[in-house]
């Protein structure tokens, strides 16, 4: 009787402790094998080329780059790759970006290990998998109006503690224009003040500190 080949997995995360934990979970499964690990985007692409894994677990954020950018780079070279984003973040904007960029699954690091191995099996079999709580986050903001690129830029400057006058100088626009942008940002995010807008922006993954 032929035994099916195990699901070959590449794990990409910059936290050694998390990688070790994932290695234990994966290697305890009779139908899975951890073939390689990487701690950044460059290593991830090298390891992918070398091992051609069935499924890749990719952290959403690295200190110097975005997991979404790394995923796009992998797909450029290997369009058939199956990548699951692993993250501590539940921001709907980042989830949306990851899914639009081709993620086959999205998994929160706070979820139980048994759910992770199920997600791996489902993605390996060709399905997409988004946990219910992540799907709920997406649904909550489905009708929201997106911030424009300029508004995101202004919000980043607000988050950095800049006043309207400073933002106007940095972006080469008038202070009045900055005020209009801030007003629109607060309306779109449903925030009552600048601090609230920054907090919502961070939580939803629109900006990063």
Backbone as ProteinMPNN parsed JSONL, in Angstrom:
{"seq_chain_A": "XXXXXXXXXXXXXXXXXXXXXXXXXXXXXXXXXXXXXXXXXXXXXXXXXXXXXXXXXXXXXXXXXXXXXXXXXXXXXXXXXXXXXXXXXXXXXXXXXXXXXXXXXXXXXXXXXXXXXXXXXXXXXXXXXXXXXXXXXXXXXXXXXXXXXXXXXXXXXXXXXXXXXXXXXXXXXXXXXXXXXXXXXXXXXXXXXXXXXXXXXXXXXXXXX", "coords_chain_A": {"N_chain_A": [[0.85, -1.199, 0.0], [0.689, 2.11, -1.001], [2.028, 4.862, 0.622], [0.898, 8.148, 1.001], [2.778, 10.998, -0.13], [4.284, 13.233, 2.245], [2.97, 16.47, 3.258], [4.899, 19.067, 2.298], [6.528, 21.583, 4.022], [7.391, 25.04, 4.254], [8.566, 27.321, 6.582], [8.305, 30.679, 7.44], [9.463, 33.12, 9.445], [10.439, 35.759, 11.64], [10.879, 35.318, 14.296], [12.635, 33.231, 16.337], [11.657, 31.553, 18.382], [8.974, 31.184, 17.738], [9.238, 29.913, 15.285], [10.419, 27.531, 16.143], [8.325, 26.469, 17.671], [6.374, 26.093, 15.673], [7.709, 24.189, 14.154], [7.69, 21.946, 15.856], [4.916, 21.452, 16.064], [4.256, 20.897, 13.347], [5.993, 18.738, 12.649], [4.99, 16.807, 14.278], [2.819, 15.864, 13.033], [1.544, 13.182, 11.159], [1.258, 13.403, 8.416], [2.783, 15.494, 7.509], [5.736, 17.485, 6.834], [8.377, 19.475, 7.882], [10.311, 21.198, 5.749], [12.044, 23.319, 5.465], [13.242, 26.439, 6.941], [12.963, 29.99, 7.303], [14.077, 33.333, 8.026], [13.684, 35.808, 6.971], [12.7, 37.791, 4.06], [14.495, 37.455, 1.858], [15.859, 35.081, 2.465], [13.628, 33.435, 2.485], [12.833, 33.288, -0.216], [15.106, 32.094, -1.332], [15.089, 29.608, 0.025], [12.668, 28.633, -0.857], [13.133, 28.269, -3.594], [15.043, 26.27, -3.431], [13.77, 24.098, -2.084], [11.122, 23.872, -2.973], [8.445, 23.876, -1.586], [5.239, 22.363, -0.589], [3.383, 23.863, 0.811], [3.583, 27.131, 2.156], [4.234, 28.853, 5.156], [3.857, 32.081, 6.05], [5.051, 34.894, 7.744], [3.319, 37.934, 8.447], [4.577, 40.366, 8.864], [7.872, 41.614, 8.814], [10.866, 42.929, 10.377], [12.094, 44.678, 8.496], [10.643, 44.557, 6.163], [7.62, 43.746, 4.299], [5.552, 40.909, 4.7], [3.708, 40.494, 2.746], [4.852, 41.646, 0.459], [7.003, 39.92, 0.141], [5.644, 37.565, -0.367], [4.446, 38.244, -2.828], [6.758, 38.377, -4.382], [7.567, 35.705, -4.348], [5.39, 34.527, -5.693], [5.714, 35.683, -8.206], [7.852, 34.293, -9.237], [7.087, 31.679, -8.747], [4.175, 30.842, -9.575], [2.388, 28.871, -8.805], [2.61, 28.517, -6.111], [1.567, 27.907, -2.724], [0.49, 29.825, -0.246], [0.188, 30.621, 3.165], [-0.734, 33.207, 5.247], [0.627, 34.129, 8.328], [-0.091, 35.674, 11.361], [-0.119, 38.154, 14.038], [-1.819, 40.13, 13.809], [-5.015, 41.617, 13.255], [-5.983, 43.396, 11.457], [-8.253, 44.638, 9.106], [-7.565, 45.839, 6.678], [-4.989, 44.975, 6.09], [-5.468, 42.235, 5.923], [-7.115, 42.172, 3.679], [-5.296, 43.153, 1.747], [-3.414, 41.08, 1.762], [-4.954, 38.901, 0.86], [-5.738, 39.825, -1.647], [-3.263, 39.843, -2.812], [-2.834, 37.216, -3.185], [-2.764, 35.313, -1.101], [-3.484, 32.094, 0.204], [-4.551, 31.416, 2.539], [-5.245, 32.659, 5.848], [-4.01, 33.157, 8.973], [-4.326, 33.532, 12.443], [-1.919, 34.008, 14.978], [-2.748, 33.526, 17.482], [-4.5, 31.469, 17.452], [-5.619, 28.007, 17.975], [-3.214, 25.27, 17.72], [-4.238, 22.928, 16.472], [-6.096, 23.912, 14.691], [-4.476, 25.248, 12.906], [-3.072, 23.145, 11.606], [-5.172, 22.0, 10.257], [-5.886, 24.065, 8.516], [-3.575, 24.111, 6.936], [-3.779, 21.587, 5.695], [-6.144, 21.938, 4.219], [-5.504, 24.085, 2.505], [-3.429, 22.901, 1.113], [-4.887, 21.024, -0.273], [-6.02, 22.562, -2.168], [-7.936, 24.397, -1.456], [-9.186, 27.603, -0.222], [-8.671, 29.309, 2.859], [-10.117, 31.125, 5.376], [-10.282, 32.115, 8.66], [-13.272, 32.265, 10.715], [-13.421, 34.519, 12.47], [-11.693, 36.294, 11.271], [-12.899, 36.647, 8.793], [-15.171, 37.923, 9.682], [-14.121, 40.366, 10.529], [-13.423, 41.436, 8.05], [-15.944, 41.654, 6.852], [-17.144, 43.538, 8.493], [-16.082, 45.937, 7.633], [-16.659, 46.172, 5.008], [-18.253, 47.973, 3.556], [-16.995, 50.333, 4.012], [-15.447, 53.435, 3.144], [-12.439, 53.665, 1.434], [-9.305, 55.088, 2.525], [-7.588, 57.643, 0.74], [-4.399, 57.604, -1.01], [-2.994, 59.916, -0.311], [-4.356, 60.666, 2.011], [-3.687, 58.55, 3.691], [-0.984, 59.048, 3.91], [-1.024, 61.53, 5.252], [-2.209, 60.705, 7.647], [-0.201, 59.041, 8.629], [1.747, 60.936, 9.207], [0.396, 62.363, 11.184], [0.266, 60.385, 13.113], [2.916, 60.247, 13.754], [3.172, 62.379, 15.356], [3.151, 64.932, 14.307], [2.158, 68.344, 13.792], [-0.519, 70.109, 12.073], [0.632, 72.247, 10.676], [3.298, 71.428, 10.413], [2.966, 69.112, 8.907], [1.922, 70.165, 6.547], [4.161, 71.563, 5.57], [5.958, 69.439, 5.132], [4.661, 67.94, 3.186], [4.334, 69.715, 1.187], [1.946, 71.196, 0.875], [-0.96, 73.256, 1.577], [-1.801, 74.428, 4.9], [-4.485, 74.494, 5.292], [-5.405, 72.599, 3.472], [-4.383, 70.299, 4.654], [-5.956, 70.236, 6.964], [-8.459, 69.69, 5.828], [-7.969, 67.138, 4.783], [-7.512, 65.73, 7.206], [-10.022, 65.971, 8.38], [-11.591, 64.471, 6.565], [-10.379, 61.975, 6.894], [-11.035, 61.359, 9.565], [-13.801, 61.221, 9.343], [-14.141, 59.074, 7.53], [-13.008, 56.978, 9.001], [-14.535, 56.945, 11.211], [-13.809, 58.273, 13.52], [-13.449, 60.277, 16.506], [-11.528, 62.084, 17.143], [-8.087, 63.154, 16.453], [-6.287, 61.403, 17.737], [-7.869, 59.156, 18.074], [-8.294, 58.509, 15.392], [-5.72, 57.744, 14.614], [-5.342, 55.498, 16.272], [-7.358, 53.767, 15.282], [-6.469, 53.545, 12.652], [-4.053, 52.154, 13.013], [-4.942, 49.784, 14.223], [-6.522, 48.682, 12.204], [-4.652, 48.191, 10.308], [-4.017, 50.091, 8.428], [-2.055, 51.978, 8.736], [1.342, 51.813, 9.991], [3.195, 51.955, 13.001]], "CA_chain_A": [[0.0, 0.0, 0.0], [1.511, 3.307, -1.101], [1.718, 5.942, 1.553], [0.977, 9.441, 0.313], [3.923, 11.842, 0.255], [3.856, 14.234, 3.226], [2.868, 17.876, 2.848], [6.214, 19.653, 2.57], [6.231, 22.937, 4.495], [8.428, 26.051, 4.521], [8.098, 28.253, 7.61], [9.031, 31.951, 7.35], [9.132, 33.994, 10.577], [11.69, 36.291, 12.184], [11.002, 34.956, 15.719], [13.118, 31.845, 16.457], [10.797, 30.789, 19.276], [7.768, 30.814, 16.995], [9.641, 28.904, 14.285], [10.605, 26.258, 16.859], [6.987, 25.981, 18.012], [5.747, 25.595, 14.432], [8.424, 22.962, 13.759], [7.194, 20.86, 16.705], [3.526, 21.165, 15.657], [4.239, 20.299, 12.0], [6.665, 17.429, 12.627], [4.179, 15.847, 15.044], [1.723, 15.403, 12.161], [2.026, 12.069, 10.327], [1.182, 13.708, 6.982], [3.492, 16.76, 7.239], [7.183, 17.52, 7.071], [8.969, 20.816, 7.756], [11.505, 20.983, 4.911], [12.975, 24.451, 5.579], [12.797, 27.612, 7.684], [13.623, 31.239, 6.896], [13.771, 34.402, 8.989], [13.406, 37.059, 6.25], [12.232, 37.614, 2.695], [15.556, 36.957, 0.965], [16.028, 33.662, 2.811], [12.402, 32.725, 2.103], [12.863, 33.025, -1.658], [16.188, 31.103, -1.55], [14.64, 28.298, 0.515], [11.581, 28.172, -1.731], [13.782, 27.766, -4.826], [15.783, 25.04, -3.135], [12.95, 22.994, -1.58], [9.806, 23.841, -3.63], [7.483, 23.319, -0.627], [3.83, 22.277, -0.986], [2.703, 24.974, 1.487], [4.484, 28.041, 2.877], [3.662, 29.67, 6.228], [4.587, 33.353, 5.928], [4.696, 35.95, 8.69], [2.82, 39.111, 7.732], [5.486, 41.505, 9.015], [9.259, 41.456, 9.24], [11.338, 44.256, 10.788], [12.485, 45.581, 7.402], [9.851, 44.367, 4.94], [6.279, 43.205, 4.494], [5.367, 39.539, 4.231], [2.917, 40.547, 1.505], [5.815, 41.884, -0.635], [7.77, 38.675, -0.028], [4.71, 36.634, -1.012], [4.34, 38.647, -4.242], [8.018, 37.997, -5.042], [7.523, 34.246, -4.525], [4.405, 34.236, -6.748], [6.273, 36.101, -9.501], [8.711, 33.205, -9.701], [6.389, 30.394, -8.603], [2.749, 31.179, -9.518], [1.605, 27.773, -8.209], [2.881, 28.448, -4.666], [0.406, 28.0, -1.817], [1.029, 30.554, 0.906], [-0.726, 30.991, 4.255], [-0.178, 34.292, 6.049], [0.524, 33.948, 9.782], [0.075, 37.009, 11.939], [-0.778, 38.506, 15.31], [-2.637, 41.299, 13.494], [-6.341, 41.322, 12.703], [-6.423, 44.565, 10.696], [-8.96, 44.226, 7.888], [-6.9, 46.353, 5.476], [-3.878, 44.06, 5.794], [-6.05, 40.958, 5.49], [-7.549, 42.417, 2.3], [-4.089, 43.226, 0.892], [-2.817, 39.737, 1.674], [-5.809, 38.06, 0.022], [-5.642, 40.336, -3.028], [-1.932, 39.488, -3.337], [-2.823, 35.792, -3.513], [-2.687, 34.39, 0.035], [-4.504, 31.034, 0.147], [-5.117, 31.308, 3.873], [-4.845, 33.726, 6.76], [-4.113, 32.491, 10.267], [-3.875, 34.337, 13.575], [-1.016, 33.224, 15.831], [-3.432, 33.241, 18.755], [-5.443, 30.36, 17.258], [-5.07, 26.716, 18.426], [-2.403, 24.53, 16.732], [-5.021, 21.954, 15.673], [-6.73, 24.646, 13.592], [-3.43, 25.544, 11.921], [-2.784, 21.976, 10.757], [-6.336, 21.836, 9.371], [-5.747, 25.085, 7.463], [-2.501, 23.634, 6.045], [-4.326, 20.484, 4.872], [-7.145, 22.464, 3.281], [-4.803, 24.869, 1.475], [-2.696, 21.929, 0.304], [-5.836, 20.334, -1.166], [-6.479, 23.498, -3.189], [-8.965, 25.318, -0.964], [-8.765, 28.82, 0.482], [-9.203, 29.219, 4.214], [-10.067, 32.326, 6.215], [-11.041, 31.823, 9.877], [-14.525, 33.009, 10.862], [-13.259, 35.837, 13.091], [-11.041, 37.146, 10.274], [-13.948, 36.963, 7.809], [-16.06, 38.901, 10.332], [-13.417, 41.662, 10.45], [-13.547, 41.922, 6.67], [-17.346, 42.012, 6.617], [-17.438, 44.76, 9.259], [-15.608, 47.15, 6.956], [-16.858, 45.984, 3.571], [-18.841, 49.155, 2.916], [-16.22, 51.536, 4.361], [-14.738, 54.121, 2.062], [-10.989, 53.598, 1.657], [-8.533, 56.334, 2.54], [-6.751, 57.841, -0.446], [-2.956, 57.534, -0.703], [-2.622, 61.161, 0.375], [-4.913, 60.62, 3.364], [-2.848, 57.613, 4.454], [0.262, 59.794, 4.157], [-1.317, 62.527, 6.292], [-2.439, 59.971, 8.896], [1.123, 58.599, 9.104], [2.389, 62.115, 9.816], [-0.334, 62.638, 12.43], [0.699, 59.336, 14.049], [4.296, 60.565, 14.175], [3.12, 63.52, 16.281], [3.289, 66.212, 13.605], [0.991, 69.239, 13.744], [-0.95, 70.412, 10.697], [1.605, 73.148, 10.046], [4.483, 70.62, 10.044], [2.572, 68.193, 7.824], [1.806, 70.993, 5.335], [5.526, 71.823, 5.071], [6.574, 68.196, 4.655], [3.978, 67.433, 1.986], [4.261, 70.839, 0.228], [0.557, 71.593, 0.657], [-1.321, 74.299, 2.547], [-2.311, 73.945, 6.186], [-5.937, 74.326, 5.101], [-5.58, 71.307, 2.789], [-4.136, 69.265, 5.67], [-7.161, 70.199, 7.821], [-9.511, 69.01, 5.056], [-7.598, 65.71, 4.777], [-7.728, 65.183, 8.557], [-11.485, 65.889, 8.549], [-12.056, 63.324, 5.771], [-9.843, 60.761, 7.528], [-11.833, 61.08, 10.763], [-15.143, 60.81, 8.885], [-14.073, 57.728, 6.943], [-12.66, 55.98, 10.016], [-15.488, 57.017, 12.311], [-13.047, 58.69, 14.705], [-13.907, 61.565, 17.043], [-10.394, 63.021, 17.178], [-6.87, 62.695, 15.762], [-5.745, 60.233, 18.447], [-8.742, 58.035, 17.722], [-8.033, 58.153, 13.987], [-4.435, 57.018, 14.595], [-5.573, 54.186, 16.897], [-8.132, 52.944, 14.33], [-5.577, 53.296, 11.519], [-3.083, 51.108, 13.392], [-5.669, 48.537, 14.472], [-7.002, 48.126, 10.942], [-3.527, 47.896, 9.41], [-3.898, 51.125, 7.391], [-0.712, 52.538, 8.952], [2.173, 51.138, 10.986], [4.037, 52.879, 13.778]], "C_chain_A": [[0.884, 1.248, 0.0], [1.059, 4.37, -0.108], [1.868, 7.255, 0.807], [2.17, 10.232, 0.806], [3.449, 12.9, 1.242], [3.751, 15.631, 2.613], [4.177, 18.551, 3.276], [6.045, 21.151, 2.86], [7.496, 23.778, 4.699], [7.832, 27.038, 5.526], [8.961, 29.52, 7.589], [8.57, 32.878, 8.476], [10.43, 34.494, 11.186], [11.86, 35.988, 13.68], [11.415, 33.492, 15.853], [12.196, 30.975, 17.305], [9.549, 30.302, 18.542], [8.092, 29.745, 15.949], [9.808, 27.534, 14.946], [9.257, 25.632, 17.2], [6.281, 25.382, 16.806], [6.384, 24.279, 13.999], [7.902, 21.767, 14.545], [5.786, 20.445, 16.263], [3.503, 20.394, 14.333], [4.843, 18.892, 12.012], [5.961, 16.376, 13.471], [3.02, 15.292, 14.222], [2.243, 14.299, 11.244], [2.078, 12.408, 8.833], [1.924, 15.0, 6.609], [4.985, 16.647, 7.546], [7.671, 18.956, 6.887], [10.275, 20.666, 6.976], [12.514, 22.127, 5.039], [12.347, 25.567, 6.411], [13.563, 28.826, 7.162], [13.211, 32.333, 7.863], [13.526, 35.749, 8.321], [13.044, 36.738, 4.802], [13.257, 36.994, 1.759], [15.771, 35.455, 1.184], [14.823, 32.844, 2.332], [12.442, 32.337, 0.634], [13.939, 31.981, -1.991], [15.72, 29.7, -1.158], [13.519, 27.737, -0.363], [12.175, 27.565, -3.001], [14.403, 26.387, -4.589], [14.862, 23.858, -2.835], [11.599, 22.833, -2.269], [8.737, 23.219, -2.714], [6.065, 23.266, -1.18], [3.059, 23.468, -0.439], [3.745, 25.818, 2.228], [3.695, 28.813, 3.929], [4.488, 30.947, 6.293], [4.107, 34.362, 6.972], [4.266, 37.185, 7.9], [3.811, 40.264, 7.767], [6.868, 41.062, 9.469], [9.77, 42.848, 9.603], [11.597, 45.212, 9.622], [11.667, 45.405, 6.127], [8.488, 43.767, 5.287], [6.215, 41.782, 3.945], [4.581, 39.496, 2.934], [3.842, 40.767, 0.308], [6.631, 40.621, -0.927], [6.902, 37.653, -0.759], [4.584, 36.948, -2.508], [5.582, 38.212, -5.023], [8.055, 36.491, -5.302], [6.574, 33.897, -5.677], [4.913, 34.629, -8.135], [7.092, 34.968, -10.107], [7.984, 31.857, -9.73], [4.881, 30.63, -8.467], [1.889, 30.105, -8.845], [1.805, 27.654, -6.699], [1.583, 28.566, -3.873], [0.907, 28.585, -0.508], [-0.081, 30.909, 1.889], [-0.041, 32.098, 5.049], [-0.433, 34.002, 7.529], [0.754, 35.299, 10.439], [-0.557, 37.142, 13.311], [-1.789, 39.613, 15.049], [-3.965, 40.912, 12.854], [-6.858, 42.478, 11.841], [-7.029, 44.178, 9.36], [-8.246, 44.674, 6.618], [-5.739, 45.435, 5.092], [-4.382, 42.693, 5.332], [-6.434, 41.069, 4.009], [-6.361, 42.439, 1.347], [-3.491, 41.844, 0.687], [-3.622, 38.85, 0.745], [-5.757, 38.505, -1.434], [-4.314, 39.95, -3.667], [-1.791, 37.988, -3.574], [-2.695, 34.824, -2.352], [-3.815, 33.37, -0.046], [-5.178, 30.852, 1.503], [-4.571, 32.423, 4.74], [-5.06, 33.175, 8.157], [-3.551, 33.37, 11.376], [-3.046, 33.463, 14.516], [-1.646, 32.865, 17.174], [-4.353, 32.029, 18.654], [-4.805, 29.018, 17.64], [-4.293, 25.994, 17.321], [-3.219, 23.573, 15.87], [-5.74, 22.634, 14.512], [-5.718, 24.948, 12.493], [-3.188, 24.345, 11.016], [-3.955, 21.684, 9.811], [-6.275, 22.824, 8.203], [-4.69, 24.632, 6.45], [-3.038, 22.543, 5.123], [-5.302, 21.007, 3.819], [-6.484, 23.252, 2.145], [-4.025, 23.937, 0.546], [-3.624, 21.236, -0.688], [-6.458, 21.283, -2.194], [-7.539, 24.471, -2.739], [-8.328, 26.589, -0.409], [-9.363, 28.753, 1.876], [-8.987, 30.526, 4.972], [-10.885, 32.023, 7.464], [-12.242, 32.756, 10.029], [-14.315, 34.404, 11.438], [-12.567, 36.824, 12.142], [-12.062, 37.58, 9.224], [-14.896, 38.023, 8.374], [-15.437, 40.297, 10.304], [-13.574, 42.276, 9.065], [-14.96, 42.431, 6.41], [-17.713, 43.324, 7.306], [-17.116, 46.025, 8.48], [-15.822, 47.112, 5.445], [-17.367, 47.243, 2.877], [-18.07, 50.445, 3.22], [-15.545, 52.135, 3.135], [-13.247, 54.107, 2.387], [-10.375, 54.991, 1.747], [-7.749, 56.43, 1.237], [-5.288, 57.728, -0.024], [-2.504, 58.753, 0.085], [-3.131, 61.161, 1.811], [-4.116, 59.672, 4.262], [-1.544, 58.309, 4.857], [0.078, 60.798, 5.304], [-1.492, 61.827, 7.636], [-1.119, 59.468, 9.485], [1.852, 59.749, 9.791], [1.719, 62.497, 11.131], [0.141, 61.655, 13.509], [2.104, 59.603, 14.584], [4.35, 61.802, 15.068], [3.258, 64.877, 15.623], [1.991, 67.029, 13.661], [0.662, 69.544, 12.284], [0.076, 71.258, 9.958], [2.827, 72.365, 9.55], [4.166, 69.704, 8.855], [2.496, 68.953, 6.501], [3.177, 71.244, 4.72], [6.125, 70.566, 4.445], [5.959, 67.71, 3.345], [3.805, 68.511, 0.898], [2.811, 71.167, -0.153], [0.202, 72.642, 1.713], [-1.858, 73.657, 3.822], [-3.814, 73.668, 6.085], [-6.24, 72.973, 4.454], [-5.374, 70.155, 3.77], [-5.382, 69.106, 6.548], [-8.3, 69.442, 7.129], [-9.238, 67.496, 5.028], [-7.899, 65.058, 6.125], [-9.225, 64.994, 8.816], [-12.036, 64.664, 7.815], [-11.612, 62.002, 6.4], [-10.726, 60.37, 8.717], [-13.24, 60.614, 10.386], [-15.132, 59.371, 8.365], [-13.812, 56.648, 7.991], [-13.649, 55.968, 11.182], [-14.814, 57.394, 13.618], [-13.536, 60.058, 15.191], [-12.768, 62.585, 17.128], [-9.177, 62.386, 16.501], [-6.304, 61.429, 16.402], [-6.551, 58.99, 18.107], [-8.496, 57.556, 16.303], [-6.747, 57.341, 13.865], [-4.632, 55.604, 15.145], [-6.317, 53.243, 15.947], [-7.253, 52.564, 13.138], [-4.583, 52.179, 11.789], [-3.801, 49.768, 13.534], [-6.105, 47.87, 13.174], [-5.877, 47.841, 9.942], [-3.379, 48.903, 8.285], [-2.513, 51.777, 7.487], [0.027, 51.673, 9.976], [2.999, 52.17, 11.719], [5.489, 52.489, 13.621]], "O_chain_A": [[1.722, 1.425, 0.884], [-0.118, 4.717, -0.018], [2.835, 7.458, 0.074], [2.54, 10.168, 1.978], [2.341, 13.417, 1.106], [4.365, 15.926, 1.588], [4.511, 18.596, 4.46], [5.49, 21.89, 2.047], [8.507, 23.315, 5.226], [6.72, 27.53, 5.335], [10.184, 29.45, 7.705], [7.438, 33.361, 8.47], [11.414, 33.756, 11.248], [12.875, 36.359, 14.27], [10.635, 32.601, 15.52], [11.976, 29.805, 16.992], [9.124, 29.158, 18.705], [7.329, 28.8, 15.751], [9.399, 26.512, 14.396], [9.062, 24.427, 17.043], [5.673, 24.315, 16.89], [5.697, 23.368, 13.536], [7.693, 20.695, 13.979], [5.494, 19.259, 16.106], [2.824, 19.374, 14.208], [4.266, 17.962, 11.448], [6.289, 15.192, 13.394], [2.325, 14.371, 14.652], [3.285, 14.469, 10.612], [2.831, 11.796, 8.075], [1.719, 15.539, 5.522], [5.426, 15.851, 8.375], [7.41, 19.578, 5.858], [11.234, 20.079, 7.476], [13.698, 21.943, 4.758], [11.13, 25.647, 6.572], [14.673, 28.698, 6.644], [12.131, 32.278, 8.451], [13.199, 36.726, 8.995], [13.075, 35.584, 4.375], [12.931, 36.114, 0.963], [15.854, 34.673, 0.236], [14.968, 31.723, 1.844], [12.126, 31.202, 0.274], [13.721, 31.099, -2.821], [15.921, 28.735, -1.894], [13.431, 26.529, -0.583], [11.772, 26.484, -3.43], [14.304, 25.481, -5.416], [15.13, 22.739, -3.274], [10.983, 21.772, -2.167], [8.189, 22.163, -3.028], [5.713, 24.003, -2.101], [2.195, 24.024, -1.116], [4.667, 25.285, 2.846], [2.629, 29.358, 3.643], [5.689, 30.898, 6.562], [2.914, 34.649, 7.072], [4.786, 37.448, 6.816], [3.888, 41.051, 6.824], [7.014, 40.249, 10.382], [9.18, 43.846, 9.189], [11.353, 46.413, 9.738], [11.964, 46.038, 5.114], [8.245, 43.34, 6.416], [6.748, 41.487, 2.875], [4.754, 38.588, 2.121], [3.65, 40.153, -0.742], [6.911, 40.297, -2.081], [7.373, 36.961, -1.662], [4.61, 36.047, -3.347], [5.489, 37.746, -6.158], [8.521, 36.052, -6.353], [6.906, 33.076, -6.533], [4.578, 33.981, -9.126], [7.041, 34.712, -11.31], [8.221, 31.018, -10.599], [4.361, 30.618, -7.352], [0.792, 30.395, -8.369], [1.221, 26.77, -6.073], [0.634, 29.229, -4.292], [1.644, 27.943, 0.24], [-1.135, 31.421, 1.511], [1.103, 31.942, 5.475], [-1.55, 33.675, 7.931], [1.71, 35.995, 10.096], [-1.416, 36.35, 13.697], [-2.535, 39.999, 15.949], [-4.032, 40.004, 12.025], [-8.048, 42.529, 11.53], [-6.402, 43.474, 8.569], [-8.302, 43.988, 5.597], [-5.529, 45.152, 3.912], [-3.786, 42.071, 4.453], [-6.127, 40.193, 3.201], [-6.398, 41.83, 0.279], [-3.109, 41.48, -0.426], [-3.053, 38.125, -0.071], [-5.734, 37.678, -2.344], [-4.224, 39.754, -4.879], [-0.775, 37.527, -4.093], [-2.533, 33.625, -2.575], [-4.96, 33.722, -0.328], [-6.232, 30.224, 1.609], [-3.565, 33.052, 4.41], [-6.17, 32.766, 8.497], [-2.441, 33.889, 11.267], [-3.417, 32.328, 14.815], [-1.143, 32.012, 17.904], [-4.925, 31.602, 19.657], [-3.58, 28.899, 17.632], [-4.645, 26.081, 16.145], [-2.94, 23.414, 14.682], [-5.97, 22.016, 13.473], [-6.043, 24.913, 11.306], [-3.107, 24.495, 9.797], [-3.756, 21.184, 8.704], [-6.569, 22.475, 7.06], [-4.893, 24.758, 5.242], [-2.788, 22.563, 3.918], [-5.283, 20.568, 2.669], [-6.852, 23.109, 0.979], [-3.971, 24.16, -0.663], [-3.217, 20.9, -1.8], [-7.307, 20.88, -2.989], [-8.006, 25.288, -3.532], [-7.124, 26.654, -0.162], [-10.448, 28.2, 2.059], [-7.86, 30.973, 5.182], [-12.069, 31.705, 7.353], [-12.234, 33.885, 9.538], [-14.93, 35.366, 10.979], [-12.816, 38.028, 12.195], [-12.086, 38.74, 8.814], [-15.363, 38.904, 7.652], [-16.132, 41.289, 10.084], [-13.824, 43.473, 8.924], [-15.152, 43.497, 5.825], [-18.49, 44.12, 6.778], [-17.778, 47.051, 8.636], [-15.249, 47.907, 4.701], [-16.967, 47.546, 1.753], [-18.442, 51.519, 2.747], [-15.132, 51.425, 2.218], [-12.84, 54.489, 3.485], [-10.856, 55.941, 1.13], [-7.3, 55.419, 0.697], [-4.973, 57.754, 1.166], [-1.726, 58.638, 1.032], [-2.43, 61.601, 2.723], [-3.897, 59.954, 5.441], [-1.071, 58.175, 5.985], [0.915, 60.898, 6.202], [-0.983, 62.299, 8.653], [-0.941, 59.471, 10.703], [2.492, 59.561, 10.826], [2.389, 62.905, 12.08], [0.383, 62.035, 14.654], [2.437, 59.236, 15.71], [5.426, 62.228, 15.487], [3.463, 65.877, 16.311], [0.889, 66.486, 13.587], [1.455, 69.275, 11.382], [0.36, 71.031, 8.782], [3.325, 72.587, 8.446], [4.969, 69.541, 7.936], [2.944, 68.461, 5.466], [3.345, 71.153, 3.504], [6.721, 70.618, 3.369], [6.649, 67.139, 2.5], [3.22, 68.263, -0.157], [2.489, 71.384, -1.321], [0.979, 72.884, 2.636], [-2.305, 72.51, 3.825], [-4.337, 72.742, 6.704], [-7.193, 72.29, 4.828], [-6.095, 69.158, 3.729], [-5.809, 67.989, 6.838], [-9.011, 68.658, 7.757], [-10.143, 66.685, 5.221], [-8.47, 63.969, 6.181], [-9.644, 63.991, 9.395], [-12.842, 63.913, 8.364], [-12.372, 61.033, 6.434], [-11.114, 59.211, 8.863], [-13.801, 59.725, 11.027], [-15.993, 58.562, 8.712], [-14.331, 55.537, 7.886], [-13.6, 55.083, 12.037], [-15.187, 56.909, 14.686], [-13.979, 60.889, 14.398], [-13.006, 63.791, 17.178], [-9.226, 61.245, 16.041], [-5.893, 60.5, 15.706], [-5.997, 57.914, 17.881], [-8.489, 56.355, 16.034], [-6.686, 56.371, 13.11], [-4.151, 54.633, 14.563], [-5.961, 52.072, 15.818], [-7.28, 51.427, 12.669], [-4.3, 51.36, 10.914], [-3.332, 48.746, 13.032], [-6.064, 46.646, 13.053], [-6.125, 47.313, 8.858], [-2.701, 48.629, 7.294], [-1.884, 52.087, 6.476], [-0.582, 50.907, 10.722], [3.453, 53.149, 11.126], [6.367, 53.135, 14.191]]}, "name": "protein", "num_of_chains": 1, "seq": "XXXXXXXXXXXXXXXXXXXXXXXXXXXXXXXXXXXXXXXXXXXXXXXXXXXXXXXXXXXXXXXXXXXXXXXXXXXXXXXXXXXXXXXXXXXXXXXXXXXXXXXXXXXXXXXXXXXXXXXXXXXXXXXXXXXXXXXXXXXXXXXXXXXXXXXXXXXXXXXXXXXXXXXXXXXXXXXXXXXXXXXXXXXXXXXXXXXXXXXXXXXXXXXXX"}
